[in-house]
Amino acid sequence: MKKTIIFTVIAMCFAMVSVQANATTTKGEPLTSAKYFKVNSFCVSIALGDIETVQKLLALGEDVNQMSNGMTPAMYAAKYNRTEILKILINRGADLKQKSDKSMTALQYAKLHGAKDAAGIIKNALADLKKNK
């Protein structure tokens, strides 16, 4: 019993001790990192498949080609296979040829993530664009 109490107290002491480390450069300056991944609410709604919110945001004037975390809304729809939302974006003028920060198109995101339905929709839309030119 005494051993159990002693081990518990020691464990609690270790748990309560905190180490505070400050990263510095070779010159002694503080090292900072400011890389944040921030996705706007429009693209989050697309990723979640929330069609109602997407439609409301479009009605309020949301840009269908605005980049969020390096990707367009159509890329998010393609990545998450949100076919109904993708159709809405295409009808609203989404640029399917635009490239992300990783130099990928919406079609490439659809293929990469196995979103066959979204890939088919994008291929058809691109074919229609070609015909109309």
C-alpha positions in Angstrom: 0.0 0.0 0.0 2.8 2.4 0.9 4.5 1.7 -2.5 1.3 2.5 -4.4 0.9 5.8 -2.6 4.5 6.7 -3.2 4.3 5.8 -6.9 1.1 7.8 -7.2 2.6 10.9 -5.6 5.7 10.6 -7.9 3.5 10.2 -11.0 1.5 13.2 -9.9 4.6 15.3 -9.5 5.8 14.4 -12.9 2.4 15.2 -14.4 2.4 18.6 -12.7 5.9 19.6 -13.8 5.9 21.6 -17.1 8.9 22.4 -19.2 8.9 25.7 -20.9 11.2 25.8 -24.0 11.8 28.7 -26.3 13.1 27.9 -29.7 15.8 30.2 -31.0 17.8 30.7 -34.1 21.6 30.3 -34.1 21.8 34.1 -33.5 19.7 33.8 -30.4 16.6 35.3 -31.9 13.2 33.8 -31.2 12.0 31.3 -33.8 8.5 32.0 -35.0 6.2 30.0 -37.3 3.2 31.7 -38.8 1.8 29.0 -41.0 -1.9 28.6 -40.4 -4.4 26.6 -42.4 -7.6 28.6 -42.6 -10.5 27.6 -44.8 -13.3 30.0 -45.3 -16.9 29.1 -44.2 -18.0 28.7 -47.9 -15.5 26.0 -48.5 -16.2 24.3 -45.2 -19.9 24.2 -46.1 -18.9 22.6 -49.4 -16.7 20.0 -47.7 -19.5 19.1 -45.3 -22.0 18.9 -48.1 -24.3 21.6 -46.7 -26.2 22.6 -49.8 -28.5 25.0 -48.1 -25.6 27.0 -46.6 -23.8 27.0 -49.9 -26.9 28.3 -51.7 -27.4 31.0 -49.1 -23.8 32.2 -49.3 -24.0 32.2 -53.1 -27.2 34.3 -52.9 -25.2 36.7 -50.7 -22.6 37.1 -53.4 -19.9 34.5 -52.5 -17.3 34.2 -55.2 -17.2 30.8 -56.8 -13.6 31.1 -57.8 -12.2 32.6 -54.5 -9.2 30.6 -53.2 -9.3 29.3 -49.7 -6.2 27.6 -48.3 -4.9 27.4 -51.9 -8.0 25.7 -53.4 -11.1 26.9 -55.1 -14.7 25.9 -54.0 -14.9 23.6 -57.1 -11.7 21.8 -55.9 -13.3 21.2 -52.5 -16.5 19.9 -54.1 -14.5 17.6 -56.3 -12.2 16.4 -53.5 -15.2 15.5 -51.3 -17.4 14.2 -54.2 -20.1 16.8 -53.5 -21.8 16.4 -56.9 -24.8 18.6 -56.4 -22.7 21.4 -55.0 -20.3 21.0 -57.9 -23.1 21.3 -60.4 -24.3 24.5 -58.7 -20.7 25.9 -58.8 -20.3 25.1 -62.5 -23.6 26.7 -63.3 -22.5 29.8 -61.4 -19.3 30.0 -63.5 -16.7 28.1 -61.5 -13.4 28.0 -63.4 -12.5 24.3 -63.7 -9.2 25.0 -65.4 -7.9 27.1 -62.5 -5.0 25.5 -60.6 -4.5 25.3 -56.8 -1.3 26.3 -54.9 -0.2 22.7 -55.6 -0.7 23.2 -59.3 -3.7 20.8 -59.4 -7.1 21.3 -61.0 -10.5 20.3 -59.7 -10.4 17.2 -61.9 -7.1 16.2 -60.5 -8.4 16.5 -57.0 -11.4 14.3 -57.9 -9.2 11.6 -59.4 -6.7 11.8 -56.5 -9.5 11.2 -53.9 -11.4 8.6 -55.9 -14.4 10.9 -56.5 -15.5 9.3 -59.7 -18.9 11.0 -59.9 -17.3 14.5 -59.5 -14.7 13.6 -62.1 -17.4 12.7 -64.5 -19.3 15.9 -64.0 -16.1 17.9 -64.5 -15.1 16.0 -67.6 -18.6 16.7 -69.1 -18.4 20.4 -68.2 -15.0 20.7 -69.7 -16.2 18.9 -72.9 -19.2 21.3 -73.1 -16.8 24.3 -72.8 -14.7 22.9 -75.6 -17.8 22.5 -77.8 -19.0 26.0 -77.2 -15.7 27.6 -78.3 
